[in-house]
Amino acid sequence: MTIVEPRPAPIGTEHVDVLVVGAGISGIGAAYHLRERFPEKSFTILDALDGPGGTWWTHRFPGARSDSDLHTFGYRFKPWRGPTIATAGEILSYLDEVIEENDLRGRIRHGHRVTAASWSSADQLWTVEVTRVDTGEQLHLTTGFLWMCQGYYRHDQGYVPSWPGTDRFRGTVVHPQRWPEDLDHAGKRVVVIGSGATAATLIPALAPTAAHVTMLQRSPTFFLARPRTHELATTLRALDVPEEWTHEILRRAHIAQGAELTRMSFESPDELRKFLVEEMRAMLPEGFDVDRHFNPRYRPWQQRIAVVPEGDFFAALREGRASVVTDTIDTFTETGIRVASGEELEADIVVTATGFDLSLFGEIAFTVDDEPVDFTERVTYRGLMISGVPNMAYVFGYFRNSWTLRADLVSEFVCRLLAHMGEKDASTVVPELRPEDAGMPLRSWVDPQDFNAGYVMRSMDRMFRQGDREPWTHMHDYVEEREMLPAADLDDGLTYR
């Protein structure tokens, strides 16, 4: 047996019982649960950004808003009182309220980027290396438990494919994640490359003042128009129903609706496709080629269905302020983009709404007892811990349900796990394959037949794996997991020391 000697901590190293990485919706939720369940424990949240909110702090492009309803995207413990589909600013205000109401402001350190995390079995501690973004100063913290809430994509840059001719384009090229504050699109011809939720958000925000906006897509996306405020919310508030009740009723309504769409996507995909296409057809100009531009090749819900509040995206098309081109890019020109058909789309501004790059645990270098952790050789434990990595949990949300639904479930699980460790007087917990798991077939982290969005397919080679049995699987839907996680046996697949 190898004996690992304790190592002295760097001089001036600070220690906290729990270290949370990320001050977005996951990290703020984790802090709330820690404060409620373990008031005696010390914890700190580190975040590389200048303010709280994660995605909602990063996304400054025109019209930035939620793609999920806020009654499920909001926390279970704090009612959402605003419109069902909310702007980035409204979401940031909500998160600020959570921070203030629970005295979390002093626990968050902004501008602190975690670069490495090293576990010592001898010390039963993580040592975390941190860089001050503003000064470059190197800091160290130690912690008994590391909680990764950093989100799932790179905030500093988005995904942009390589296209010929971009160097000769005389206009402006911008990615939504890096939107310049001084970019003036009024009276300009704008081409938005991409057809996902970001494009559907940007286009109705740009169209009223731009000369024209063209959505250039390689392939179509499913869209679904929904009221900005759910009609049930309007009814309940008119009846002066307590906000806590309204919040819970609407959560259940949205969850039930989402579960039905998911069921149909597997059991009757043709019926669901027809429903979605006909819903879009009714909002598009007469004679519009719906099958070419809005009937995707993939099965409904094999990628996200983009929600369009009040059908504003379709209104821009009906009014002639925006148009759709479905084609591939041949080359950029001096004045725009030439597509494979030979048509040239003239542009002053090109927006590359082409998605993001998935980031595995914030690109942090992990080591366990001086051995680098190769996550491609590791297996997930219930989608929230990693085999062979002690005292570390992470949050990864749902594809088809709101991210926060799972963040809440993971927070409750981690708090239950920390309490269980206390009952066992254990300092370490690590997921380890059981004897019956020897030789277990390993699968990719996501089944492309289930979900095949671009950022998923691009990340397969650098992600952890999953098994073919519990507790080594993940990516269940909320309706299934809301029963599964709270009832999970904390002694199955976990070893305590």
KAKA-V471295 format. One line per field, one symbol per residue. phi: phi as a letter, one per 40 degrees, with the letter a starting at -180 (. if undefined). psi: psi as a letter, one per 40 degrees, with the letter a starting at -180 (. if undefined). Layout:
# KAKA-V471295
phi=???
psi=???
This chain:
# KAKA-V471295
phi=.cccccbccddgccbbcbbbbhbccccccccdcccccbccccabbbacccachfdccccbcdgdacbbcccbcccccbdcbcccbbcdcccccccccccccbfbdccbbcgbccbaabcbcccfacbbcbbcccbgccbbbbacabbcbcgbacccaccbccbcgccbcccbbacdcbcccccbbdgccbbbchacccccccdcccdcbccabbcbbcacbcbbcaccbdcccccccccfcddccddcccdcccccccccccdccccaccccdcccccccdcbbdcgcccccbbbccccdgcbccccbcfgccccccccgcbabbbabccacbcbibcccchcbccacbbbccbgbbcbcfggccbbbfgbdccccbbbcbfgaabdgbcfbbabbcccbbcdcdcdcccdcccccccccccccfbcbbacbccdccdgdcbbccbcdccabddccccbdcbbcbbcbaccbbagccddcccccccccccbbgbbbb
psi=hhhhiiihiihehihidhhhhhfadddddddddddddgdeiiiihhhdieiiebdeddheihehiieiiedddiidehiheaidhiiddddddddddddddefedeehhifhhhdihhhhddefihhhhihhddeehhiiiiidhhhhfeaeihdeiihhihiiedeeheahhiidefhhdehheheihhhhhifaddddddddddddeidihhhhidiiihihhiidhhddddddddefhidddddddddddddddddddddddddgdddddddddddddeeiihehgdddefgidiiheeiihhhhhefdddddddeeeiihhhiihdiiadeahhideeihhhidhhhgfeaihhhhfffhhhihfehihhdeeihihffeihhehifhiihhaideiidddddddddddddddddddddefiehhhhhhideehehhiiidhhdddhfiddddeedeeiiiiaeiiffiafiiddddeddddehheehehhi.
